Amino acid sequence: MSGALLEVESLKVVFPTEEGPITAVDDLSFSIGPGETLVIVGESGSGKSVTSLAVMGLIAPPGAVAASAIRLTGKDGNARDLTRLSEAEMRLVRGGEIAMIFQEPMTSLNPVYTIGEQIIEAIRFHETMSRRAARARAEEMLRLLGIPEPRRRLDAYPHQLSGGMRQRAMIGMALSCRPALLIADEPTTALDVTVQAQILELIRALQKELGMAVIFITHNLGVAAEIADRIMVMYAGQAVETGSARAIFRGTRLPYTIGLMRSVPRLGLDRDLGPLPAIPGNVPDLRRLPKGCRFHPRCSWFEPGLCDAAFPRLEICGEGHLVRCLRWRQVHA
């Protein structure tokens, strides 16, 4: 992608176990442009979160990350390969260039420090600023995020805030240094529907105001439909479909994506039609992957002798639209 903010080429993440290595992410390539929203979709165990942690350099040993390149164009306009940076250099990238919102704020926020102390520490690590100025910015960030009485909330501990407020505080910490790229790892999963809608709207508004790119990780195609410019569907560690949101929602040719779409509850669905459709089975054990297409044991379009024998590669099925399926020409939603 010309002019990309982030380019990931042939990313692979492997975790050794007593029963053999687990390849959690397998030969994954993608890019995202400035101001763009890329949504990564897939069931639990597809490799979505591991991908984001690998980009951030947060895969702990004995996990191993290999990639042809993870190139980031920084605020200074220079491109750097993150795989070649030292840990000290990566600490400057985290927060300053790329920020991340984790799925559960109670496990990400330190319970023994106030919200203000944690946001102020992040600001002062990346910018030369007095503590008073950093506190003023932290207060302004909480106000921007719609938190009532932001000055008082700065002195609150994480357990004293509601789930929605903790998530907003996490977003405030992530955005306090105006990063070029925000990675949001299922930031609305643990929240009720009303707060979820507020957080999505908040991320959209801040993205527009700050001009940042967003990688949004979710298992919910309904969320993807609301915010995505482009979508990458993952299954068993691989990208199985990529394309614009319009191309995927209006013209997917992948059985897995069709299954995900059909399993989304919709208003007006006739209760007489029976239970909500679901994809049978589970994501395969990464230590014992099926031969051929990794989705074939669960696929309603399975063809014996083809899908369980040949390994599918990403093929172009439309403008900027790629699918990993041997039968995509016969598939229709």
N, C-alpha and C positions, 0 to 999 in steps of 0.2 A: 504494500500500500504506500504510494508516494506521499511524503510529508507526514508519515505516521509519528505519533508521540511515543508509542511503545510497540516494538516488534519482537515477537517471541518465535524462534525458529527451532523446530525439532526438540522440544522440551521432553525430557524423560526423568521420572522420579521413581527410585527403587528403594524399597525397605527390605533388608534381610530378615528372615525368620528361620526358626528351627526346621520348618517344613519347606524351606526354599524361598527365593526372593519373590517379593510382591511388586509388580510394576504398576504403581498407582496412577501414573500419567505416562502415556505411551506415544511418543512421536507427535507431540501437539504443536501446531503452529497457528498463530493468529496475530492480529494487529489492531490498534485502535488509534484514531486520529484525534487531534485537539478538539475539545468540546463535544465529542461523540459519546453516546451511551451504548456500550456493548453488554448485553445480558447473557450470562452463561447459565444454561438450564440443564437439569438432569436430576435423576433420583439420587437419594443418599448412596454414597459409595461410587459415584461416577467419576470422582477426581476433581470436582470443582474447587473445593477449599484447598486441596493440596496444590493445585495450580497457582492459586493466589499466594500461598505461603512460599512457594518456590520463587515467584517473581520478587517477593519481598526479601528473599534470602533468609527465611525463617524455618527452613527444614533442618531439624536438629539431627546430629549423628545418632545412630548409624545410617540414617536416611541419606541417600546420595542423589544429587541433582546433576544432570548432564544436559547441555543444550548447545546447538551450533552458535546461538547468540540470544541474549535478552537485551535488546538495545533500547535505551531511553534517551529521548531528546530533552535535555534539561531546560530550566528557565533561561539559561544563558545561550540557548540555541545549539549547543554542542551535543552530539550523540555519544553515549558511552555504553559499553557492553557491561552490564551488571555482573555477569559471571566472572569478570576479571577484576572486580573491585575487592579491596580488603574489607574486613569487618568494620574497621573504623570509618572507611569511606561509605559503606552501606548504611551505617547509623545516620550519616548526614542525609542520605537519600530518603530514608524512612522518615516520614513526617514533613521534611522539607520539600521533596519532589513527589513522592508517592505516599499517600496516607491510607490507612485501612480501618474500617469499622468492623468489629468482630460480632459474631452472632449473638453472644450472650454477654452483656456489659458487666454483670456481676462477677464474671470470671476474668474480666479484662481490666476492670478498675481495681486499684489497690484499696482494700477495705480500711486500712489504718491511716490513710491520708484523705484530706478533704478534696472535694471536686476542684476547688480553686487551686490547691497546691499542685495537683496533677496536670491541670491545663497550663499553669504558669511554668512548670518545669519543662514542658514540651516547647513552649514559646521561647524560653531563654536558652534552651539547648541549641536552637537553630538560628536565633537572631540575637544580636547585641542590643540588649534592652534592659533597663532598670526593672527591679521587681515591681515598683509602683506602676510603671507603664505596661508591664506584662499583665498585671492584675486588671488594669483598665481595659486592655484588649480582651481578656478572658470574660469580663463582665459584659462587654459589648457583644461578644460572640454568643453568650447565653441569652442576651436580650434579642439578638437576631434570630435565635432558634425558638423564640416564643416561650421561654421559661419565665414564669412570673417571679418578681422580686429577685432578679439575678444577683444583686450584691449579697443578699442573705444566702442564696443557694451556693455561692462560692465557698462558704464556710460549712456547708453540710457534708456529711459522709455519705458514701454510696448507698448504704442501707436506709438512709433517711429519705431517699427519693423513690418515687414510683418507677415502675419498669419503663414507662414512656419517657420520663425525665432522665433516667439513667442513660437511655439510648440517645437522647438529645445531647446529654453531656459528652458522651463518646463521640458524637458527630462534631461537637464543638472542639474537642481536643484534636480530632483528626484534621479539621479545617483551620485551626488557629494560625497555621503558617502558610496558608494559601497554596496548597499543593497543586501541581498541574494535573495529577491523576488521583482519583479516589477509588479505592476498592472496597465495596460494601458486601460483606459475606453474610447473606441472609439476615439483614439487620431488622427485619420486621417479623420474623418467624414466631417469636415468643410474645408478641404483642396482640392485643385485641384488634378487631377489624377497624374500629374508629381511629385508634392511635396509629395503626398500620397505614391508613390512608393519609394521615397527617405527616408521617415520616416520609412517605413517598413524595408528597407535594413539597415538603421542605427540601429534600434532596434536589428535586427539579428546580426549585427557585434558587437555591444556592449555586447550583451548576450554572444556571443562566447568569447569575450575578458575578460569579468568579471566573467563568469561562473555562472551567475544568472539565476533563474527560472523566467518565465514570464506568467502571467495570462492576456490574451488579450481578451477584450470584444468588440464584434462587431455584427452587424446585417447582415454583408456581408459574405456569404459563399465563395466568391471569395478570400477575404482576408484570411479567415481561411485556404483555400487550400494552400496558399503560405507559411504559417508560422507554422501551428499546428503540434505538435506531437500527442496530444489527443484533442478531441472535446467534449464539453458538450452542448447539445441543451436544451434550457429552453423554457417553455411555461406556462403562467399563474402562475408563481411562483414556478414551479416544474421542476426538471430535467426529460426530457422525452426521452433522448437518450444520452449515453456516450460510448466512445470507441476510438480506435486509428483513426487517420485521414484516413488511408487506409481502415479500416473496414467500416467507415461511408460513405466515398465517393464511395466505390466500392460495398458495400453490405448493405446499409441502408434498414431496414424493417419498417420504420416509415412513415406514410403518411405525417406528418407535415414536416419532413426533406426533403422528396421527393418534396413537394410543394416549399420549400425554394430553393432547387437546380434548379427546373424548372424556377423559377422567376429570375435567374441570367442571364443578357444579355451575349451572346456569339458571338464571331466573326464568320461570315459565316452563321449566322442564316437566313434561307430563309424568306424574307419579305412577300412572298405569303402565309405563314402559318398564317398570321394575327397577332394580338397583342401578346405581351409577356405574357405567362401564369402567372396568379396570384392566390394566395389563396383567396377564397371568404370570405367576412365578415371581422370581426375584432376580436382582442383579447378580451375575455369576461370581463365584469365588475367584479372585484374581490369581490364585495359585493353580487353579485348574480351569482354565478358560476353554470353552468349547472350540472345536475346530471350525474353520471357515468364519462366517459372520458370527460375531459374539452375541448378537441378539436373536439368532435363529431359533433357539429352544422356546422362545416366548412369542414368536412372530406368526401372525395369521396368514402371511404371504409366503411362508416357508416352502421352498421347493427342494425335495430330497435329491441328493446327488449334485446339487449346485450350491445352495446356501451353506451346507455343512461340509463342503469340500474346498471351495475357492475363497481366498481372503479378499474381501471387498476393499477397494481404495476410494478415496474421495474423487467423485466425478462431477463435472459441470452439468447441471440440468437446467440452467437458466442464467441470466446475466448476474454475475456475482453470487450465484447460488450453487452450493456444492452439497452432494449427498454421498454417504457411504452405504450403498446398497446395490446388490447385483441385479435386482428386479425393479429398480426405480421407474423404468419406462412403463411397467404394467400397473404400478401402484397409483391409486387415487384416493383422496380423502372421502 
